[in-house]
Every structure is written in C-alpha cells, then in structure tokens.
Amino acid sequence: MRPELIVGNNQERLEIPESWLITLEKGGALAAGEILLKHVVIEDAPLLEHECVEIALVDDETSARVHEQFMGIEGETDVITFHHGEIVIGVEVAFKQAAENGEPPLRELFRYIVHGLLHLAGHEDEDPADRERMEAAQEPLVARLWPEIDVLA
C-alpha cells in the first residue's frame, strides 16, 4: 500500500506556495508507489510499513542542527531520512542546488523527496558504489515523473 505523504513548510526564509506543498504531496505519492513496486532493496524496508510519511521543509539552521544531532555531522544538508517515516529537507540547500543546476526549485524539492523515499526503501548513499546505485534509481524516476508533477503545479 502506498503511504500518504504530508509535506509541511517549517521555515520562513524562502516562500513556498501552498500549491507547491500539494504538488509535492501528490508527486511524492506517485514516486512512493513506483518505488514500492520497483526499488525496494531490503526485505524490511521502512517504506513497506508506513501508512504516512511526513516531510518537513526546514531552513539551513534547522537542517544543520538536525544533521549534527542525529548524524554527528556539522553543517546544513539536503535530505535527512528517519526510518520512523520522516524526511527533513533543507529548503535553502534545495534552492541553491536548483540555481546551480539551472532547474526549477520545485523539481529539486521533488528530487529530495524521491531521495528520502529511496532511503526508506533501503537504499544507502554513504559509499560511492551505493550512491551510484541510488542515483541510477533516483534520476530516471525524477525525469519520468517530473512532467506529471510540473503540470500539477
């Protein structure tokens, strides 16, 4: 069963339209369905168990605090995924990356949701080989679903 996604804007530094939150919820649900069908890599993947995945969009300060508190790494980051079904996304990082890559910020936020969902499906990205496998699942999924998501926005 595909989990419901709830996206909350927990920061005030960058404007995130309400329509984006709805679009990310719908697009994330599409991605979750496909990930459940094709990209679960461990038998007890957390994504298999959750009826709901909560996604918190946060500023750099909050991202850095969570990153250090739970991963022992200083500095802001893009995505932190918790197996209990929560994904924390650094909005400022997403906007910076989008600008550097010439992509819409909404697409970068969607990419981060897909990334977090893949973590919940058992993917890891700590070493280069794992990162490569994860990106091989992530990028085609983002590219294929983006046209549907862009229409929703």
N, C-alpha and C positions, 0 to 999 in steps of 0.2 A: 504494500500500500504506500502510495506517495504521501510524504508528510506535507502538512500545511507549513508555509513559510510566513513568518511575521517579521517585517522589516521596520525598525524604529530608528528615527533620526535623533540621536542622543548628543548632538553637538549644535553649536550656534555660529561657528566661524564661517561656514560656507552654506549658501542657500541650497536646500534640497527641496524641490517642489513635491507636494503631496502626490502628484501624478507619478513621479519617479518611484516613490515608495510602493505604490500599487503595481507599477510596471515591474519592479524588481521582485515583488512577491509572486506575480504571475509567471514571469520569466524564470525565476528560481524554481518554481514548482514544475515547470516543463523540464528544466535541466535535471531536477531531482528524479523525475520519472525515468528519464533516459539513463541517468547514472545507475539507478536501481536495476535497470534491465541489462546494461552492458558493461558497467565499470566497477562493480563491487569486487574487491580483490581479497578480502578476508571473510571467513565464514561468519564471524561475529561482529561484522561492521556495525558501528553505532547507527548508521543511517537506516538499517533494516528495522531498528527497534523504535524509532521516534515517530510519533504522530505529528509532532510540531518541531520545527527548527526556528529558533529566534536569532535574528541578525541585528546587531547593534552597530549603527554607523556612529563613529566617535572621532574626536579631534586628535591631533598629534599628542597632546599632553596625556590624554586618557590612554591612547594606544601605547605610549611609552611606559606608562605606569603598569598597565596590564602585562605588557611584554616582559618587563623586569620582574614583576611579582610572580608570574606563573611560568616563565621560561628562563628567567635568570639572565636575560639579555637586555642591555641598555639601549634606549632609543626607540623611536616610533617604528611601526612596521605596517605592512599592508593587511595581512589577514592572520588572525589567531583563531584556531578552531578548538572547541572544547567538546569532548566526547559525550557530554550530557546534552548536547544538541544546541549549543550556542556558538555563533560565529561573530567575532568582533572585527569590524572593518575600519581601517584608518582612512577616513574620507579625504583628509588633506594629502595623504600619500597617493590616493587614487587620482585626485585631480592633477597632482604634479606629474604622475606617470602618464596620464592621458595627454597632457600638454606635450611631454617629451616625445610621445609616440604618435602625435597627431591624430588622436582618437577622441571621440566624444566621452566626457566623464561618465555618462550613464553606462556606456559599454564597458569601461574599466571597472565600475562598480559591479556590473553583471559578471565580469570575468572573476572578480574576487569572490563572489557568491559561488560560482562554479568551483573555484579552487577550494573553498571551505567545504562544500558538499563532497568533493572528491576525497578530502581528508576524512570526512565522516564515512566514506565508502571504503576506507582502509589505505588509501594512497599516502605515501610519505614523500618528502622532498628534501630530506637532510643531506643525502649524498647525491653526487651528480647523476648517477645511473637512475636512481629513484626519481629525481627531479625531471629527468628526460622522459621517463615513462609517464609521469603525471602530466607534463606539458603535452605529450602525444595524445592523451585523452582530453585534456582541457581545451586546447586551442581549436581543434576541429569542432568540438561541441559549441564553443562560443561562436565560431564563424557560421555554423549551420543555424543556430537558434537566433542569432542577432537580428536578421531581417524580420522575424516574427515579433521580437521584443521591441525593436525600433518603431514598428507600426503601433504598438500599444501606447508608446509614449506620446 
